[in-house]
Amino acid sequence: MDVHGTVAEGFEPVRDAFVRNFAALGDRGAAVAVYRDGRKVVDLWGGTRDVDGTEPWERGTAQIMRSATKGVAAAVPLLLHQRGELDLDAPVGEYWPEFKARGKDRVLVRHVLNHRAGLPVLDRPLTPEEALEPSKGPEAVAAQAPVWAPGTDHGYHALTYGWMLDELVRRVTGHGIGEWIASEIAGPLGLDLWLGLPAEEEAAGRTGRVGRIEAPEPAGAGPRLRPKRSVTEAYDDPSSLTRRAFAAITPFPDQNDPAYRAATLPATNGIATADGLARFYASLIGEVDGVPSLFTPQTLAAARKEESAGPDRVLVINTRFGLGHMLHGSASPFLSPGSFGHPGRGGPLGFADPESGIALGYVTNGFRKTVTADPRAQALVRAVRAAQSS
């Protein structure tokens, strides 16, 4: 496997781990970027741009981020709050009156971000065609009754999270969240990152084809580790919150369809290069190329303050959330206890660690069955940690 790019002195373990991801963990095409104190110290890519193809991955190849999109989207309400345009402790219905229906008048903006809104499922899932229409998802969530008393418990809002954020941002600013990210974040910072891929980028072939891959057989004679029975049962049970949350769109759209990539689904379909994702997180915690940190110290503290922790009613494992970001923990280990970010189901990962000044982005075209802690991403995290401690 030819791996391209550069690593700064001291970060060689990241290259070694990236190479091993192809040799031992099944990566077919991927990239990783790491920033330290606003300076890029790792920029690596390799394999094929398409999971089922032969064309090489090139500098600038972008991929669907899946739920790593959530961490990018979360920055928007936090920045609106920082600017005094959005009150995190106001009821969602103050900005979006239709949302108050069916007992949701006490759902706060904060509850949307910390996965305590009680709205992870839709009684009637959307079709793929409906999901790509900007109004249909918000309308469906507004008509949905909570499945637990808002604010009293937490559970991962796998798809509904995105519709709630998009409509909140639209009601406050007059623009969808993808437009806001393009003009206020990606444009000023020069990020190769989109929520709603522009037609010119689609025509340029920036995005590779993604697909499902199986984990390789482990070396040696040891048995393959399997999920706990309770987790397996939750995913197998059509009536469980777990299955219903991930089935809020049924069947799920083709992620390689240009119409899907052009749509705005802030929970699942952001597209970025590894550099774009890492640079985004670097910009939250410090200056990047003369652009001041997007977050003030107060907003940064709020972003990574624990809001939800413990057994997750949807993921059926212990999770930790701040305001829209996952926090370092057993479900998704990052660099240190102060790290915050978001994984994507099956592989992608983006996070920042303010104490060390590290920001990481990893994207891949091959999605495994993992949900929050993919072995390939975790190998890269461990390598960065080793580089930091050496």
Secondary structure, DSSP 8 states (H G I E B T S, - for coil): --EEEEE-TT-HHHHHHHHHHHHHS--SEEEEEEEETTEEEEEEEEEBSSTT--SB--TT-BEE-BTHHHHHHHHHHHHHHHTTS--TTSBHHHH-GGGGTTTTTT-BHHHHHTT-SS----SS-B-HHHHTSTTHHHHHHHT---SS-TTS-----TTHHHHHHHHHHHHHHSS-HHHHHIIIIIHHHT--EESS--HHHHHTT-B---EE------SSS-------HHHHHHHH-TTSHHHHHHTSBSS---TT-HHHHHS--TTTB-EE-HHHHHHHHHHHHS-BTTB--SS-HHHHHHHTS--EEEE-TTTSSEEEESSSSEESSSSS--SSTT-EEEE-TTS-EEEEETTTTEEEEEEESEE-S-SS--HHHHHHHHHHHHHHH-
